[in-house]
Amino acid sequence: MDAKVYVQVNADFNTDGAMIPRELIWENGEKYVIDRVTDIRQAAARKAGGQGDRYTIEVRGHKSYLFFERAPQLTGNVIGRWFVERKAS
């Protein structure tokens, strides 16, 4: 099973231009409000592979990582995609 799950994310941009995720929508349509973003840095996705901007987020009291994978070539409105690493079952 693929460890990388692409998700829809609703985000805001602050006055400095930083992109801040506010809500993610899981593959089954369930919505999760992001209560807090505690860190943003470049980092590798160890389980799923790849690299991007890693957002350390809190959702319902649980810490998790949300990654923004930048598009290799910026064309039109596509700047990248969001993903999370699937937890082992």
PDB file with SEQRES, HELIX, SHEET and CRYST1 records, atoms N, CA, C and O in Angstrom:
SEQRES   1 A   89  MET ASP ALA LYS VAL TYR VAL GLN VAL ASN ALA ASP PHE          
SEQRES   2 A   89  ASN THR ASP GLY ALA MET ILE PRO ARG GLU LEU ILE TRP          
SEQRES   3 A   89  GLU ASN GLY GLU LYS TYR VAL ILE ASP ARG VAL THR ASP          
SEQRES   4 A   89  ILE ARG GLN ALA ALA ALA ARG LYS ALA GLY GLY GLN GLY          
SEQRES   5 A   89  ASP ARG TYR THR ILE GLU VAL ARG GLY HIS LYS SER TYR          
SEQRES   6 A   89  LEU PHE PHE GLU ARG ALA PRO GLN LEU THR GLY ASN VAL          
SEQRES   7 A   89  ILE GLY ARG TRP PHE VAL GLU ARG LYS ALA SER                  
SHEET    1 AA1 7 LYS A  31  VAL A  33  0                                        
SHEET    2 AA1 7 MET A  19  ILE A  25 -1                                        
SHEET    3 AA1 7 LYS A   4  PHE A  13 -1                                        
SHEET    4 AA1 7 VAL A  78  GLU A  85 -1                                        
SHEET    5 AA1 7 HIS A  62  THR A  75 -1                                        
SHEET    6 AA1 7 GLN A  51  VAL A  59 -1                                        
SHEET    7 AA1 7 ARG A  36  ALA A  44 -1                                        
CRYST1    1.000    1.000    1.000  90.00  90.00  90.00 P 1           1          
ATOM      1  N   MET A   1       0.846  -1.180   0.000  1.00  0.00           N  
ATOM      2  CA  MET A   1       0.000   0.000   0.000  1.00  0.00           C  
ATOM      3  C   MET A   1       0.893   1.245   0.000  1.00  0.00           C  
ATOM      4  O   MET A   1       1.890   1.301   0.720  1.00  0.00           O  
ATOM      5  N   ASP A   2       0.533   2.220  -0.797  1.00  0.00           N  
ATOM      6  CA  ASP A   2       1.303   3.456  -0.906  1.00  0.00           C  
ATOM      7  C   ASP A   2       1.258   4.208   0.410  1.00  0.00           C  
ATOM      8  O   ASP A   2       0.190   4.387   0.995  1.00  0.00           O  
ATOM      9  N   ALA A   3       2.427   4.653   0.878  1.00  0.00           N  
ATOM     10  CA  ALA A   3       2.496   5.386   2.141  1.00  0.00           C  
ATOM     11  C   ALA A   3       2.197   6.867   1.961  1.00  0.00           C  
ATOM     12  O   ALA A   3       1.985   7.572   2.948  1.00  0.00           O  
ATOM     13  N   LYS A   4       2.175   7.351   0.736  1.00  0.00           N  
ATOM     14  CA  LYS A   4       1.924   8.767   0.464  1.00  0.00           C  
ATOM     15  C   LYS A   4       0.469   8.936   0.044  1.00  0.00           C  
ATOM     16  O   LYS A   4       0.019   8.353  -0.943  1.00  0.00           O  
ATOM     17  N   VAL A   5      -0.260   9.747   0.813  1.00  0.00           N  
ATOM     18  CA  VAL A   5      -1.670   9.997   0.526  1.00  0.00           C  
ATOM     19  C   VAL A   5      -1.834  11.476   0.194  1.00  0.00           C  
ATOM     20  O   VAL A   5      -1.622  12.335   1.050  1.00  0.00           O  
ATOM     21  N   TYR A   6      -2.214  11.773  -1.055  1.00  0.00           N  
ATOM     22  CA  TYR A   6      -2.459  13.157  -1.451  1.00  0.00           C  
ATOM     23  C   TYR A   6      -3.824  13.571  -0.922  1.00  0.00           C  
ATOM     24  O   TYR A   6      -4.808  12.844  -1.057  1.00  0.00           O  
ATOM     25  N   VAL A   7      -3.861  14.756  -0.316  1.00  0.00           N  
ATOM     26  CA  VAL A   7      -5.094  15.239   0.303  1.00  0.00           C  
ATOM     27  C   VAL A   7      -5.397  16.658  -0.167  1.00  0.00           C  
ATOM     28  O   VAL A   7      -4.510  17.404  -0.583  1.00  0.00           O  
ATOM     29  N   GLN A   8      -6.673  17.001  -0.086  1.00  0.00           N  
ATOM     30  CA  GLN A   8      -7.080  18.377  -0.359  1.00  0.00           C  
ATOM     31  C   GLN A   8      -6.839  19.178   0.909  1.00  0.00           C  
ATOM     32  O   GLN A   8      -7.128  18.705   2.008  1.00  0.00           O  
ATOM     33  N   VAL A   9      -6.313  20.384   0.765  1.00  0.00           N  
ATOM     34  CA  VAL A   9      -6.042  21.248   1.911  1.00  0.00           C  
ATOM     35  C   VAL A   9      -6.582  22.639   1.613  1.00  0.00           C  
ATOM     36  O   VAL A   9      -6.393  23.178   0.522  1.00  0.00           O  
ATOM     37  N   ASN A  10      -7.250  23.201   2.595  1.00  0.00           N  
ATOM     38  CA  ASN A  10      -7.651  24.599   2.529  1.00  0.00           C  
ATOM     39  C   ASN A  10      -6.625  25.384   3.328  1.00  0.00           C  
ATOM     40  O   ASN A  10      -6.367  25.072   4.491  1.00  0.00           O  
ATOM     41  N   ALA A  11      -6.039  26.403   2.708  1.00  0.00           N  
ATOM     42  CA  ALA A  11      -4.963  27.161   3.342  1.00  0.00           C  
ATOM     43  C   ALA A  11      -5.195  28.654   3.195  1.00  0.00           C  
ATOM     44  O   ALA A  11      -5.911  29.109   2.303  1.00  0.00           O  
ATOM     45  N   ASP A  12      -4.571  29.402   4.092  1.00  0.00           N  
ATOM     46  CA  ASP A  12      -4.563  30.860   4.033  1.00  0.00           C  
ATOM     47  C   ASP A  12      -3.146  31.316   3.732  1.00  0.00           C  
ATOM     48  O   ASP A  12      -2.184  30.574   3.932  1.00  0.00           O  
ATOM     49  N   PHE A  13      -3.032  32.532   3.255  1.00  0.00           N  
ATOM     50  CA  PHE A  13      -1.730  33.173   3.072  1.00  0.00           C  
ATOM     51  C   PHE A  13      -1.704  34.387   3.982  1.00  0.00           C  
ATOM     52  O   PHE A  13      -2.604  35.226   3.935  1.00  0.00           O  
ATOM     53  N   ASN A  14      -0.652  34.484   4.828  1.00  0.00           N  
ATOM     54  CA  ASN A  14      -0.570  35.651   5.703  1.00  0.00           C  
ATOM     55  C   ASN A  14       0.047  36.829   4.954  1.00  0.00           C  
ATOM     56  O   ASN A  14       0.398  36.702   3.781  1.00  0.00           O  
ATOM     57  N   THR A  15       0.179  37.954   5.610  1.00  0.00           N  
ATOM     58  CA  THR A  15       0.673  39.161   4.948  1.00  0.00           C  
ATOM     59  C   THR A  15       2.132  39.053   4.514  1.00  0.00           C  
ATOM     60  O   THR A  15       2.581  39.810   3.653  1.00  0.00           O  
ATOM     61  N   ASP A  16       2.873  38.115   5.105  1.00  0.00           N  
ATOM     62  CA  ASP A  16       4.266  37.880   4.697  1.00  0.00           C  
ATOM     63  C   ASP A  16       4.355  36.940   3.499  1.00  0.00           C  
ATOM     64  O   ASP A  16       5.437  36.734   2.948  1.00  0.00           O  
ATOM     65  N   GLY A  17       3.213  36.365   3.093  1.00  0.00           N  
ATOM     66  CA  GLY A  17       3.190  35.447   1.962  1.00  0.00           C  
ATOM     67  C   GLY A  17       3.309  33.985   2.358  1.00  0.00           C  
ATOM     68  O   GLY A  17       3.331  33.114   1.488  1.00  0.00           O  
ATOM     69  N   ALA A  18       3.386  33.696   3.655  1.00  0.00           N  
ATOM     70  CA  ALA A  18       3.489  32.304   4.115  1.00  0.00           C  
ATOM     71  C   ALA A  18       2.147  31.590   3.930  1.00  0.00           C  
ATOM     72  O   ALA A  18       1.086  32.148   4.207  1.00  0.00           O  
ATOM     73  N   MET A  19       2.221  30.349   3.457  1.00  0.00           N  
ATOM     74  CA  MET A  19       1.031  29.525   3.243  1.00  0.00           C  
ATOM     75  C   MET A  19       0.778  28.720   4.516  1.00  0.00           C  
ATOM     76  O   MET A  19       1.640  27.954   4.947  1.00  0.00           O  
ATOM     77  N   ILE A  20      -0.395  28.888   5.115  1.00  0.00           N  
ATOM     78  CA  ILE A  20      -0.733  28.245   6.377  1.00  0.00           C  
ATOM     79  C   ILE A  20      -1.951  27.341   6.175  1.00  0.00           C  
ATOM     80  O   ILE A  20      -3.045  27.840   5.910  1.00  0.00           O  
ATOM     81  N   PRO A  21      -1.780  26.013   6.295  1.00  0.00           N  
ATOM     82  CA  PRO A  21      -2.920  25.107   6.128  1.00  0.00           C  
ATOM     83  C   PRO A  21      -3.905  25.243   7.288  1.00  0.00           C  
ATOM     84  O   PRO A  21      -3.492  25.356   8.443  1.00  0.00           O  
ATOM     85  N   ARG A  22      -5.195  25.233   6.987  1.00  0.00           N  
ATOM     86  CA  ARG A  22      -6.237  25.384   8.007  1.00  0.00           C  
ATOM     87  C   ARG A  22      -7.124  24.146   8.157  1.00  0.00           C  
ATOM     88  O   ARG A  22      -7.679  23.897   9.228  1.00  0.00           O  
ATOM     89  N   GLU A  23      -7.252  23.373   7.073  1.00  0.00           N  
ATOM     90  CA  GLU A  23      -8.136  22.200   7.100  1.00  0.00           C  
ATOM     91  C   GLU A  23      -7.640  21.221   6.049  1.00  0.00           C  
ATOM     92  O   GLU A  23      -7.235  21.620   4.958  1.00  0.00           O  
ATOM     93  N   LEU A  24      -7.676  19.922   6.390  1.00  0.00           N  
ATOM     94  CA  LEU A  24      -7.364  18.925   5.369  1.00  0.00           C  
ATOM     95  C   LEU A  24      -8.547  17.996   5.208  1.00  0.00           C  
ATOM     96  O   LEU A  24      -9.292  17.733   6.152  1.00  0.00           O  
ATOM     97  N   ILE A  25      -8.700  17.509   4.000  1.00  0.00           N  
ATOM     98  CA  ILE A  25      -9.810  16.617   3.671  1.00  0.00           C  
ATOM     99  C   ILE A  25      -9.214  15.285   3.240  1.00  0.00           C  
ATOM    100  O   ILE A  25      -8.527  15.191   2.223  1.00  0.00           O  
ATOM    101  N   TRP A  26      -9.494  14.255   4.039  1.00  0.00           N  
ATOM    102  CA  TRP A  26      -8.939  12.917   3.816  1.00  0.00           C  
ATOM    103  C   TRP A  26      -9.560  12.285   2.576  1.00  0.00           C  
ATOM    104  O   TRP A  26     -10.562  12.782   2.061  1.00  0.00           O  
ATOM    105  N   GLU A  27      -8.977  11.203   2.101  1.00  0.00           N  
ATOM    106  CA  GLU A  27      -9.415  10.568   0.859  1.00  0.00           C  
ATOM    107  C   GLU A  27     -10.868  10.084   0.905  1.00  0.00           C  
ATOM    108  O   GLU A  27     -11.493   9.919  -0.142  1.00  0.00           O  
ATOM    109  N   ASN A  28     -11.413   9.854   2.111  1.00  0.00           N  
ATOM    110  CA  ASN A  28     -12.815   9.427   2.219  1.00  0.00           C  
ATOM    111  C   ASN A  28     -13.774  10.614   2.371  1.00  0.00           C  
ATOM    112  O   ASN A  28     -14.978  10.427   2.547  1.00  0.00           O  
ATOM    113  N   GLY A  29     -13.225  11.846   2.301  1.00  0.00           N  
ATOM    114  CA  GLY A  29     -14.045  13.046   2.395  1.00  0.00           C  
ATOM    115  C   GLY A  29     -14.156  13.630   3.790  1.00  0.00           C  
ATOM    116  O   GLY A  29     -14.716  14.712   3.965  1.00  0.00           O  
ATOM    117  N   GLU A  30     -13.626  12.925   4.793  1.00  0.00           N  
ATOM    118  CA  GLU A  30     -13.698  13.441   6.161  1.00  0.00           C  
ATOM    119  C   GLU A  30     -12.798  14.668   6.304  1.00  0.00           C  
ATOM    120  O   GLU A  30     -11.656  14.682   5.844  1.00  0.00           O  
ATOM    121  N   LYS A  31     -13.343  15.697   6.954  1.00  0.00           N  
ATOM    122  CA  LYS A  31     -12.609  16.947   7.128  1.00  0.00           C  
ATOM    123  C   LYS A  31     -11.986  17.010   8.517  1.00  0.00           C  
ATOM    124  O   LYS A  31     -12.591  16.600   9.507  1.00  0.00           O  
ATOM    125  N   TYR A  32     -10.761  17.534   8.566  1.00  0.00           N  
ATOM    126  CA  TYR A  32     -10.039  17.707   9.814  1.00  0.00           C  
ATOM    127  C   TYR A  32      -9.566  19.153   9.906  1.00  0.00           C  
ATOM    128  O   TYR A  32      -8.797  19.621   9.066  1.00  0.00           O  
ATOM    129  N   VAL A  33     -10.032  19.849  10.930  1.00  0.00           N  
ATOM    130  CA  VAL A  33      -9.576  21.213  11.168  1.00  0.00           C  
ATOM    131  C   VAL A  33      -8.179  21.144  11.778  1.00  0.00           C  
ATOM    132  O   VAL A  33      -7.948  20.396  12.728  1.00  0.00           O  
ATOM    133  N   ILE A  34      -7.255  21.919  11.234  1.00  0.00           N  
ATOM    134  CA  ILE A  34      -5.900  21.985  11.770  1.00  0.00           C  
ATOM    135  C   ILE A  34      -5.933  23.023  12.888  1.00  0.00           C  
ATOM    136  O   ILE A  34      -6.094  24.220  12.650  1.00  0.00           O  
ATOM    137  N   ASP A  35      -5.775  22.523  14.121  1.00  0.00           N  
ATOM    138  CA  ASP A  35      -5.881  23.395  15.284  1.00  0.00           C  
ATOM    139  C   ASP A  35      -4.683  24.330  15.410  1.00  0.00           C  
ATOM    140  O   ASP A  35      -4.809  25.462  15.876  1.00  0.00           O  
ATOM    141  N   ARG A  36      -3.514  23.836  14.984  1.00  0.00           N  
ATOM    142  CA  ARG A  36      -2.302  24.618  15.189  1.00  0.00           C  
ATOM    143  C   ARG A  36      -1.190  24.129  14.272  1.00  0.00           C  
ATOM    144  O   ARG A  36      -1.048  22.927  14.052  1.00  0.00           O  
ATOM    145  N   VAL A  37      -0.405  25.054  13.740  1.00  0.00           N  
ATOM    146  CA  VAL A  37       0.817  24.739  13.008  1.00  0.00           C  
ATOM    147  C   VAL A  37       1.970  25.141  13.929  1.00  0.00           C  
ATOM    148  O   VAL A  37       2.099  26.314  14.282  1.00  0.00           O  
ATOM    149  N   THR A  38       2.810  24.176  14.322  1.00  0.00           N  
ATOM    150  CA  THR A  38       3.869  24.477  15.285  1.00  0.00           C  
ATOM    151  C   THR A  38       5.237  24.626  14.640  1.00  0.00           C  
ATOM    152  O   THR A  38       6.152  25.164  15.264  1.00  0.00           O  
ATOM    153  N   ASP A  39       5.401  24.158  13.392  1.00  0.00           N  
ATOM    154  CA  ASP A  39       6.707  24.262  12.742  1.00  0.00           C  
ATOM    155  C   ASP A  39       6.536  24.098  11.239  1.00  0.00           C  
ATOM    156  O   ASP A  39       5.672  23.353  10.775  1.00  0.00           O  
ATOM    157  N   ILE A  40       7.371  24.804  10.488  1.00  0.00           N  
ATOM    158  CA  ILE A  40       7.419  24.653   9.030  1.00  0.00           C  
ATOM    159  C   ILE A  40       8.884  24.605   8.649  1.00  0.00           C  
ATOM    160  O   ILE A  40       9.649  25.503   9.003  1.00  0.00           O  
ATOM    161  N   ARG A  41       9.291  23.545   7.917  1.00  0.00           N  
ATOM    162  CA  ARG A  41      10.684  23.417   7.487  1.00  0.00           C  
ATOM    163  C   ARG A  41      10.789  22.488   6.290  1.00  0.00           C  
ATOM    164  O   ARG A  41       9.881  21.699   6.028  1.00  0.00           O  
ATOM    165  N   GLN A  42      11.890  22.579   5.567  1.00  0.00           N  
ATOM    166  CA  GLN A  42      12.191  21.629   4.496  1.00  0.00           C  
ATOM    167  C   GLN A  42      12.573  20.306   5.155  1.00  0.00           C  
ATOM    168  O   GLN A  42      13.401  20.285   6.066  1.00  0.00           O  
ATOM    169  N   ALA A  43      11.981  19.213   4.706  1.00  0.00           N  
ATOM    170  CA  ALA A  43      12.283  17.919   5.308  1.00  0.00           C  
ATOM    171  C   ALA A  43      11.864  16.799   4.372  1.00  0.00           C  
ATOM    172  O   ALA A  43      11.011  16.972   3.502  1.00  0.00           O  
ATOM    173  N   ALA A  44      12.486  15.649   4.575  1.00  0.00           N  
ATOM    174  CA  ALA A  44      12.146  14.455   3.811  1.00  0.00           C  
ATOM    175  C   ALA A  44      10.976  13.729   4.469  1.00  0.00           C  
ATOM    176  O   ALA A  44      10.823  13.742   5.690  1.00  0.00           O  
ATOM    177  N   ALA A  45      10.162  13.099   3.639  1.00  0.00           N  
ATOM    178  CA  ALA A  45       9.097  12.230   4.130  1.00  0.00           C  
ATOM    179  C   ALA A  45       9.713  10.840   4.258  1.00  0.00           C  
ATOM    180  O   ALA A  45       9.866  10.141   3.256  1.00  0.00           O  
ATOM    181  N   ARG A  46      10.058  10.441   5.442  1.00  0.00           N  
ATOM    182  CA  ARG A  46      10.825   9.204   5.648  1.00  0.00           C  
ATOM    183  C   ARG A  46      10.056   7.951   5.271  1.00  0.00           C  
ATOM    184  O   ARG A  46      10.635   7.024   4.703  1.00  0.00           O  
ATOM    185  N   LYS A  47       8.770   7.900   5.572  1.00  0.00           N  
ATOM    186  CA  LYS A  47       7.973   6.708   5.266  1.00  0.00           C  
ATOM    187  C   LYS A  47       7.559   6.652   3.803  1.00  0.00           C  
ATOM    188  O   LYS A  47       7.582   5.592   3.179  1.00  0.00           O  
ATOM    189  N   ALA A  48       7.179   7.807   3.264  1.00  0.00           N  
ATOM    190  CA  ALA A  48       6.587   7.834   1.930  1.00  0.00           C  
ATOM    191  C   ALA A  48       7.572   8.180   0.825  1.00  0.00           C  
ATOM    192  O   ALA A  48       7.299   7.948  -0.353  1.00  0.00           O  
ATOM    193  N   GLY A  49       8.709   8.732   1.201  1.00  0.00           N  
ATOM    194  CA  GLY A  49       9.666   9.171   0.195  1.00  0.00           C  
ATOM    195  C   GLY A  49       9.324  10.555  -0.306  1.00  0.00           C  
ATOM    196  O   GLY A  49       8.192  11.020  -0.176  1.00  0.00           O  
ATOM    197  N   GLY A  50      10.300  11.193  -0.870  1.00  0.00           N  
ATOM    198  CA  GLY A  50      10.105  12.539  -1.376  1.00  0.00           C  
ATOM    199  C   GLY A  50      10.487  13.572  -0.333  1.00  0.00           C  
ATOM    200  O   GLY A  50      10.808  13.247   0.810  1.00  0.00           O  
ATOM    201  N   GLN A  51      10.443  14.821  -0.758  1.00  0.00           N  
ATOM    202  CA  GLN A  51      10.822  15.908   0.121  1.00  0.00           C  
ATOM    203  C   GLN A  51       9.954  17.099  -0.189  1.00  0.00           C  
ATOM    204  O   GLN A  51       9.449  17.244  -1.302  1.00  0.00           O  
ATOM    205  N   GLY A  52       9.784  17.949   0.799  1.00  0.00           N  
ATOM    206  CA  GLY A  52       8.991  19.149   0.594  1.00  0.00           C  
ATOM    207  C   GLY A  52       8.986  19.993   1.839  1.00  0.00           C  
ATOM    208  O   GLY A  52       9.830  19.839   2.721  1.00  0.00           O  
ATOM    209  N   ASP A  53       8.022  20.890   1.901  1.00  0.00           N  
ATOM    210  CA  ASP A  53       7.837  21.700   3.094  1.00  0.00           C  
ATOM    211  C   ASP A  53       7.046  20.851   4.079  1.00  0.00           C  
ATOM    212  O   ASP A  53       5.916  20.446   3.802  1.00  0.00           O  
ATOM    213  N   ARG A  54       7.656  20.585   5.239  1.00  0.00           N  
ATOM    214  CA  ARG A  54       6.973  19.763   6.247  1.00  0.00           C  
ATOM    215  C   ARG A  54       6.353  20.675   7.296  1.00  0.00           C  
ATOM    216  O   ARG A  54       7.045  21.440   7.967  1.00  0.00           O  
ATOM    217  N   TYR A  55       5.049  20.577   7.421  1.00  0.00           N  
ATOM    218  CA  TYR A  55       4.302  21.329   8.421  1.00  0.00           C  
ATOM    219  C   TYR A  55       4.011  20.387   9.579  1.00  0.00           C  
ATOM    220  O   TYR A  55       3.406  19.332   9.386  1.00  0.00           O  
ATOM    221  N   THR A  56       4.434  20.758  10.769  1.00  0.00           N  
ATOM    222  CA  THR A  56       4.060  20.012  11.968  1.00  0.00           C  
ATOM    223  C   THR A  56       2.742  20.615  12.427  1.00  0.00           C  
ATOM    224  O   THR A  56       2.657  21.801  12.745  1.00  0.00           O  
ATOM    225  N   ILE A  57       1.716  19.773  12.454  1.00  0.00           N  
ATOM    226  CA  ILE A  57       0.368  20.258  12.754  1.00  0.00           C  
ATOM    227  C   ILE A  57      -0.207  19.519  13.952  1.00  0.00           C  
ATOM    228  O   ILE A  57       0.241  18.428  14.307  1.00  0.00           O  
ATOM    229  N   GLU A  58      -1.205  20.136  14.565  1.00  0.00           N  
ATOM    230  CA  GLU A  58      -1.985  19.483  15.613  1.00  0.00           C  
ATOM    231  C   GLU A  58      -3.432  19.421  15.158  1.00  0.00           C  
ATOM    232  O   GLU A  58      -4.028  20.434  14.794  1.00  0.00           O  
ATOM    233  N   VAL A  59      -3.988  18.212  15.184  1.00  0.00           N  
ATOM    234  CA  VAL A  59      -5.382  17.976  14.817  1.00  0.00           C  
ATOM    235  C   VAL A  59      -6.010  17.155  15.926  1.00  0.00           C  
ATOM    236  O   VAL A  59      -5.571  16.040  16.206  1.00  0.00           O  
ATOM    237  N   ARG A  60      -7.031  17.700  16.554  1.00  0.00           N  
ATOM    238  CA  ARG A  60      -7.734  17.000  17.640  1.00  0.00           C  
ATOM    239  C   ARG A  60      -6.766  16.527  18.727  1.00  0.00           C  
ATOM    240  O   ARG A  60      -6.921  15.434  19.272  1.00  0.00           O  
ATOM    241  N   GLY A  61      -5.775  17.352  19.036  1.00  0.00           N  
ATOM    242  CA  GLY A  61      -4.831  17.033  20.100  1.00  0.00           C  
ATOM    243  C   GLY A  61      -3.697  16.103  19.706  1.00  0.00           C  
ATOM    244  O   GLY A  61      -2.872  15.754  20.550  1.00  0.00           O  
ATOM    245  N   HIS A  62      -3.637  15.691  18.438  1.00  0.00           N  
ATOM    246  CA  HIS A  62      -2.588  14.786  17.970  1.00  0.00           C  
ATOM    247  C   HIS A  62      -1.633  15.516  17.028  1.00  0.00           C  
ATOM    248  O   HIS A  62      -2.057  16.261  16.145  1.00  0.00           O  
ATOM    249  N   LYS A  63      -0.343  15.287  17.234  1.00  0.00           N  
ATOM    250  CA  LYS A  63       0.679  15.871  16.360  1.00  0.00           C  
ATOM    251  C   LYS A  63       0.824  14.997  15.114  1.00  0.00           C  
ATOM    252  O   LYS A  63       0.799  13.769  15.193  1.00  0.00           O  
ATOM    253  N   SER A  64       0.974  15.654  13.969  1.00  0.00           N  
ATOM    254  CA  SER A  64       1.150  14.941  12.712  1.00  0.00           C  
ATOM    255  C   SER A  64       1.956  15.819  11.769  1.00  0.00           C  
ATOM    256  O   SER A  64       2.172  17.001  12.035  1.00  0.00           O  
ATOM    257  N   TYR A  65       2.400  15.227  10.661  1.00  0.00           N  
ATOM    258  CA  TYR A  65       3.127  15.973   9.644  1.00  0.00           C  
ATOM    259  C   TYR A  65       2.281  16.059   8.377  1.00  0.00           C  
ATOM    260  O   TYR A  65       1.648  15.086   7.967  1.00  0.00           O  
ATOM    261  N   LEU A  66       2.284  17.222   7.777  1.00  0.00           N  
ATOM    262  CA  LEU A  66       1.625  17.483   6.513  1.00  0.00           C  
ATOM    263  C   LEU A  66       2.680  18.070   5.590  1.00  0.00           C  
ATOM    264  O   LEU A  66       3.359  19.031   5.953  1.00  0.00           O  
ATOM    265  N   PHE A  67       2.821  17.500   4.402  1.00  0.00           N  
ATOM    266  CA  PHE A  67       3.871  17.917   3.476  1.00  0.00           C  
ATOM    267  C   PHE A  67       3.288  18.652   2.281  1.00  0.00           C  
ATOM    268  O   PHE A  67       2.228  18.291   1.768  1.00  0.00           O  
ATOM    269  N   PHE A  68       4.000  19.695   1.844  1.00  0.00           N  
ATOM    270  CA  PHE A  68       3.672  20.367   0.599  1.00  0.00           C  
ATOM    271  C   PHE A  68       4.794  20.059  -0.377  1.00  0.00           C  
ATOM    272  O   PHE A  68       5.937  20.475  -0.183  1.00  0.00           O  
ATOM    273  N   GLU A  69       4.456  19.329  -1.422  1.00  0.00           N  
ATOM    274  CA  GLU A  69       5.407  18.896  -2.447  1.00  0.00           C  
ATOM    275  C   GLU A  69       5.307  19.877  -3.613  1.00  0.00           C  
ATOM    276  O   GLU A  69       4.305  19.907  -4.328  1.00  0.00           O  
ATOM    277  N   ARG A  70       6.339  20.667  -3.793  1.00  0.00           N  
ATOM    278  CA  ARG A  70       6.313  21.682  -4.852  1.00  0.00           C  
ATOM    279  C   ARG A  70       6.376  21.035  -6.232  1.00  0.00           C  
ATOM    280  O   ARG A  70       7.067  20.035  -6.431  1.00  0.00           O  
ATOM    281  N   ALA A  71       5.652  21.614  -7.173  1.00  0.00           N  
ATOM    282  CA  ALA A  71       5.656  21.110  -8.547  1.00  0.00           C  
ATOM    283  C   ALA A  71       7.041  21.341  -9.153  1.00  0.00           C  
ATOM    284  O   ALA A  71       7.635  22.400  -8.951  1.00  0.00           O  
ATOM    285  N   PRO A  72       7.562  20.352  -9.897  1.00  0.00           N  
ATOM    286  CA  PRO A  72       8.887  20.527 -10.506  1.00  0.00           C  
ATOM    287  C   PRO A  72       8.928  21.654 -11.528  1.00  0.00           C  
ATOM    288  O   PRO A  72       9.954  22.314 -11.692  1.00  0.00           O  
ATOM    289  N   GLN A  73       7.821  21.872 -12.208  1.00  0.00           N  
ATOM    290  CA  GLN A  73       7.719  22.970 -13.166  1.00  0.00           C  
ATOM    291  C   GLN A  73       6.429  23.716 -12.892  1.00  0.00           C  
ATOM    292  O   GLN A  73       5.339  23.150 -12.970  1.00  0.00           O  
ATOM    293  N   LEU A  74       6.563  24.986 -12.573  1.00  0.00           N  
ATOM    294  CA  LEU A  74       5.375  25.783 -12.305  1.00  0.00           C  
ATOM    295  C   LEU A  74       4.716  26.184 -13.613  1.00  0.00           C  
ATOM    296  O   LEU A  74       5.291  26.911 -14.423  1.00  0.00           O  
ATOM    297  N   THR A  75       3.494  25.691 -13.802  1.00  0.00           N  
ATOM    298  CA  THR A  75       2.736  26.041 -15.005  1.00  0.00           C  
ATOM    299  C   THR A  75       1.313  26.369 -14.593  1.00  0.00           C  
ATOM    300  O   THR A  75       0.700  25.638 -13.814  1.00  0.00           O  
ATOM    301  N   GLY A  76       0.799  27.448 -15.106  1.00  0.00           N  
ATOM    302  CA  GLY A  76      -0.573  27.819 -14.784  1.00  0.00           C  
ATOM    303  C   GLY A  76      -0.758  28.015 -13.292  1.00  0.00           C  
ATOM    304  O   GLY A  76       0.036  28.697 -12.644  1.00  0.00           O  
ATOM    305  N   ASN A  77      -1.805  27.419 -12.750  1.00  0.00           N  
ATOM    306  CA  ASN A  77      -2.132  27.568 -11.333  1.00  0.00           C  
ATOM    307  C   ASN A  77      -1.553  26.462 -10.458  1.00  0.00           C  
ATOM    308  O   ASN A  77      -1.746  26.494  -9.243  1.00  0.00           O  
ATOM    309  N   VAL A  78      -0.855  25.492 -11.025  1.00  0.00           N  
ATOM    310  CA  VAL A  78      -0.345  24.357 -10.259  1.00  0.00           C  
ATOM    311  C   VAL A  78       1.015  24.713  -9.660  1.00  0.00           C  
ATOM    312  O   VAL A  78       1.996  24.903 -10.379  1.00  0.00           O  
ATOM    313  N   ILE A  79       1.054  24.799  -8.309  1.00  0.00           N  
ATOM    314  CA  ILE A  79       2.325  25.088  -7.642  1.00  0.00           C  
ATOM    315  C   ILE A  79       2.819  23.895  -6.824  1.00  0.00           C  
ATOM    316  O   ILE A  79       3.977  23.864  -6.407  1.00  0.00           O  
ATOM    317  N   GLY A  80       1.948  22.916  -6.594  1.00  0.00           N  
ATOM    318  CA  GLY A  80       2.345  21.734  -5.836  1.00  0.00           C  
ATOM    319  C   GLY A  80       1.135  20.990  -5.296  1.00  0.00           C  
ATOM    320  O   GLY A  80      -0.013  21.327  -5.583  1.00  0.00           O  
ATOM    321  N   ARG A  81       1.437  19.949  -4.491  1.00  0.00           N  
ATOM    322  CA  ARG A  81       0.369  19.129  -3.904  1.00  0.00           C  
ATOM    323  C   ARG A  81       0.689  18.855  -2.443  1.00  0.00           C  
ATOM    324  O   ARG A  81       1.853  18.838  -2.041  1.00  0.00           O  
ATOM    325  N   TRP A  82      -0.352  18.642  -1.657  1.00  0.00           N  
ATOM    326  CA  TRP A  82      -0.241  18.301  -0.248  1.00  0.00           C  
ATOM    327  C   TRP A  82      -0.338  16.778  -0.090  1.00  0.00           C  
ATOM    328  O   TRP A  82      -1.102  16.115  -0.792  1.00  0.00           O  
ATOM    329  N   PHE A  83       0.458  16.237   0.851  1.00  0.00           N  
ATOM    330  CA  PHE A  83       0.293  14.827   1.190  1.00  0.00           C  
ATOM    331  C   PHE A  83       0.617  14.575   2.648  1.00  0.00           C  
ATOM    332  O   PHE A  83       1.295  15.365   3.306  1.00  0.00           O  
ATOM    333  N   VAL A  84       0.113  13.452   3.133  1.00  0.00           N  
ATOM    334  CA  VAL A  84       0.453  12.950   4.461  1.00  0.00           C  
ATOM    335  C   VAL A  84       0.975  11.538   4.287  1.00  0.00           C  
ATOM    336  O   VAL A  84       0.726  10.883   3.274  1.00  0.00           O  
ATOM    337  N   GLU A  85       1.702  11.082   5.291  1.00  0.00           N  
ATOM    338  CA  GLU A  85       2.190   9.702   5.290  1.00  0.00           C  
ATOM    339  C   GLU A  85       1.145   8.829   5.966  1.00  0.00           C  
ATOM    340  O   GLU A  85       0.718   9.097   7.090  1.00  0.00           O  
ATOM    341  N   ARG A  86       0.741   7.778   5.260  1.00  0.00           N  
ATOM    342  CA  ARG A  86      -0.270   6.859   5.804  1.00  0.00           C  
ATOM    343  C   ARG A  86       0.327   6.112   7.002  1.00  0.00           C  
ATOM    344  O   ARG A  86       1.456   5.625   6.936  1.00  0.00           O  
ATOM    345  N   LYS A  87      -0.422   6.029   8.072  1.00  0.00           N  
ATOM    346  CA  LYS A  87       0.028   5.267   9.234  1.00  0.00           C  
ATOM    347  C   LYS A  87      -0.063   3.785   8.942  1.00  0.00           C  
ATOM    348  O   LYS A  87      -1.008   3.325   8.301  1.00  0.00           O  
ATOM    349  N   ALA A  88       0.930   3.036   9.419  1.00  0.00           N  
ATOM    350  CA  ALA A  88       0.919   1.580   9.208  1.00  0.00           C  
ATOM    351  C   ALA A  88      -0.284   0.982   9.932  1.00  0.00           C  
ATOM    352  O   ALA A  88      -0.621   1.382  11.046  1.00  0.00           O  
ATOM    353  N   SER A  89      -0.925   0.008   9.271  1.00  0.00           N  
ATOM    354  CA  SER A  89      -2.113  -0.609   9.881  1.00  0.00           C  
ATOM    355  C   SER A  89      -1.773  -1.900  10.569  1.00  0.00           C  
ATOM    356  O   SER A  89      -2.653  -2.549  11.134  1.00  0.00           O  
TER     357      SER A  89                                                      
END                                                                             
